[in-house]
């Protein structure tokens, strides 16, 4: 898998964390760089760990589906991307009701925004992709975008939040189509 594809996947996966980070930036009254750092560490960390868990789970299933792995990868990315697009149309107005700096709230948000990365990790396993580079890139991209998102949230509010989520979904669907196309044209 090329570095450009890994970066594209990382960007797609990080869009929901970016959207939540923007919302968190809106909700934090006295925003300091340390707040953005804390949120970015939670989101980036979970986005890095979840693909590893998915990859490990996929290793145990790979032998059973090796003949249709490209279809499974396509289906997972289509599902995750479609879910992100659907959710972008149903995003609530207003900032989160819970304190976005509370560790329990952050943990729940980090897990919720990284479930998609678990599915992508399964896909990496099915495609026999080494997990090291994608994990570093996904974690770093999510960290950077989440940090910037918190700071941006204070400035731009909800203007782009749902569009960002939809763009991430489209990126993942595009990558799924590319995987399927590459396999079928070999």
C-alpha positions as CSV (number, residue, x, y, z in Angstrom):
1,X,0.0,0.0,0.0
2,X,1.4,3.4,-1.0
3,X,2.2,6.2,1.4
4,X,-0.3,8.4,-0.4
5,X,-3.1,5.8,0.2
6,X,-2.2,5.4,3.9
7,X,-2.3,9.2,4.2
8,X,-5.7,9.3,2.5
9,X,-7.0,6.6,4.8
10,X,-5.6,8.6,7.8
11,X,-7.3,11.7,6.6
12,X,-10.6,9.9,6.1
13,X,-10.5,8.3,9.5
14,X,-9.6,11.5,11.3
15,X,-12.5,13.5,10.0
16,X,-15.0,12.4,12.7
17,X,-12.3,13.2,15.4
18,X,-11.8,16.5,13.7
19,X,-15.5,17.3,13.8
20,X,-15.8,16.4,17.5
21,X,-12.6,18.4,18.2
22,X,-14.2,21.5,16.6
23,X,-17.3,21.0,18.7
24,X,-15.1,20.6,21.8
25,X,-13.3,23.8,21.0
26,X,-16.6,25.6,20.8
27,X,-17.7,24.2,24.2
28,X,-14.5,25.1,26.2
29,X,-14.8,28.6,27.6
30,X,-11.3,29.4,28.6
31,X,-9.4,27.4,25.9
32,X,-5.7,26.9,26.5
33,X,-3.2,24.9,24.3
34,X,-3.1,22.2,27.0
35,X,-6.8,21.5,26.4
36,X,-6.2,21.0,22.7
37,X,-3.2,18.8,23.5
38,X,-5.3,16.6,25.9
39,X,-8.0,16.1,23.3
40,X,-5.5,15.4,20.5
41,X,-3.7,12.8,22.6
42,X,-6.9,10.9,23.4
43,X,-8.1,11.0,19.7
44,X,-4.7,10.3,18.1
45,X,-3.9,7.6,20.6
46,X,-7.1,5.7,20.1
47,X,-7.0,6.1,16.3
48,X,-3.5,4.5,16.5
49,X,-4.5,1.6,18.8
50,X,-7.7,0.6,17.1
51,X,-6.3,-0.4,13.7
52,X,-3.8,-2.7,15.5
53,X,-6.6,-4.4,17.4
54,X,-8.5,-4.8,14.1
55,X,-5.4,-6.0,12.3
56,X,-4.8,-8.7,15.0
57,X,-8.5,-9.8,14.8
58,X,-8.2,-9.9,11.0
59,X,-5.2,-12.2,11.1
60,X,-7.3,-14.9,12.7
61,X,-9.9,-14.6,10.0
62,X,-7.7,-14.1,6.9
63,X,-7.4,-17.8,6.0
64,X,-11.2,-18.1,5.8
65,X,-11.8,-15.3,3.4
66,X,-8.6,-14.9,1.4
67,X,-10.5,-15.5,-1.9
68,X,-12.8,-12.6,-1.3
69,X,-10.7,-10.3,0.8
70,X,-10.9,-7.5,-1.7
71,X,-14.7,-7.6,-1.5
72,X,-14.6,-7.6,2.3
73,X,-12.2,-4.6,2.3
74,X,-14.5,-2.8,-0.2
75,X,-17.5,-3.6,1.8
76,X,-16.0,-2.5,5.1
77,X,-14.7,0.8,3.7
78,X,-18.1,1.4,1.9
79,X,-19.9,0.7,5.2
80,X,-17.7,3.0,7.3
81,X,-17.7,5.8,4.7
82,X,-21.4,5.6,4.2
83,X,-22.0,5.7,8.0
84,X,-19.8,8.8,8.2
85,X,-21.7,10.5,5.4
86,X,-25.1,9.6,7.0
87,X,-23.9,10.9,10.4
88,X,-22.8,14.1,8.8
89,X,-26.4,14.9,7.9
90,X,-27.7,14.1,11.3
91,X,-25.2,16.1,13.4
92,X,-26.8,18.0,16.2
93,X,-26.6,21.7,16.4
94,X,-24.8,23.1,19.5
95,X,-21.9,22.2,21.5
96,X,-21.7,18.9,23.5
97,X,-23.6,19.0,26.7
98,X,-20.9,17.1,28.6
99,X,-17.5,18.7,29.5
100,X,-15.2,17.8,26.6
101,X,-12.2,17.8,29.0
102,X,-13.6,15.3,31.4
103,X,-11.5,12.0,31.1
104,X,-14.6,9.8,31.0
105,X,-16.2,11.9,28.3
106,X,-13.0,12.0,26.3
107,X,-12.6,8.3,26.6
108,X,-16.1,7.7,25.3
109,X,-15.6,10.2,22.4
110,X,-12.2,8.7,21.5
111,X,-13.6,5.2,21.4
112,X,-16.6,6.3,19.4
113,X,-14.5,8.2,16.8
114,X,-12.0,5.3,16.5
115,X,-14.4,2.4,15.9
116,X,-14.0,3.0,12.1
117,X,-10.2,2.6,12.5
118,X,-10.9,-0.9,14.0
119,X,-12.7,-1.9,10.8
120,X,-9.9,-0.4,8.7
121,X,-7.4,-2.4,10.7
122,X,-9.3,-5.6,9.8
123,X,-9.1,-4.5,6.1
124,X,-5.3,-4.0,6.4
125,X,-5.0,-7.5,7.7
126,X,-7.1,-9.0,4.9
127,X,-4.9,-7.1,2.4
128,X,-1.7,-8.3,4.1
129,X,-0.6,-4.7,4.8
130,X,2.1,-4.2,7.4
131,X,0.4,-2.3,10.2
132,X,3.4,-0.3,11.5
133,X,3.4,2.6,9.0
134,X,-0.4,3.0,8.9
135,X,-0.7,3.1,12.7
136,X,1.9,5.9,13.0
137,X,0.4,7.9,10.1
138,X,-3.2,7.5,11.3
139,X,-2.3,8.4,14.9
140,X,-0.2,11.4,13.9
141,X,-2.7,12.8,11.4
142,X,-5.5,12.4,13.8
143,X,-3.5,14.0,16.6
144,X,-2.6,17.0,14.4
145,X,-6.1,17.5,13.0
146,X,-7.7,17.1,16.5
147,X,-5.3,19.7,18.0
148,X,-6.0,22.1,15.2
149,X,-9.7,21.3,15.3
150,X,-10.0,22.3,19.0
151,X,-8.3,25.7,18.2
152,X,-10.4,26.1,15.1
153,X,-13.6,25.4,16.9
154,X,-13.2,28.5,18.9
155,X,-12.9,30.6,15.7
156,X,-15.2,29.0,13.1
157,X,-17.9,27.2,15.2
158,X,-20.2,24.7,13.4
159,X,-19.7,26.2,9.9
160,X,-17.8,23.2,8.5
161,X,-18.4,20.4,11.0
162,X,-20.8,18.2,9.0
163,X,-19.0,18.8,5.7
164,X,-15.8,17.5,7.3
165,X,-17.5,14.3,8.4
166,X,-19.0,13.8,4.9
167,X,-15.6,14.4,3.2
168,X,-14.0,11.7,5.4
169,X,-16.7,9.3,4.4
170,X,-16.2,10.0,0.7
171,X,-12.4,9.5,1.0
172,X,-12.9,6.0,2.6
173,X,-15.4,5.0,-0.1
174,X,-13.0,6.1,-2.8
175,X,-10.2,4.1,-1.3
176,X,-12.5,1.0,-1.1
177,X,-13.4,1.4,-4.8
178,X,-9.7,1.8,-5.6
179,X,-8.9,-1.5,-3.8
180,X,-11.7,-3.3,-5.6
181,X,-10.7,-1.9,-9.0
182,X,-7.0,-2.7,-8.5
183,X,-7.8,-6.3,-7.6
184,X,-10.4,-6.8,-10.4
185,X,-8.1,-5.4,-13.1
186,X,-5.0,-7.4,-12.2
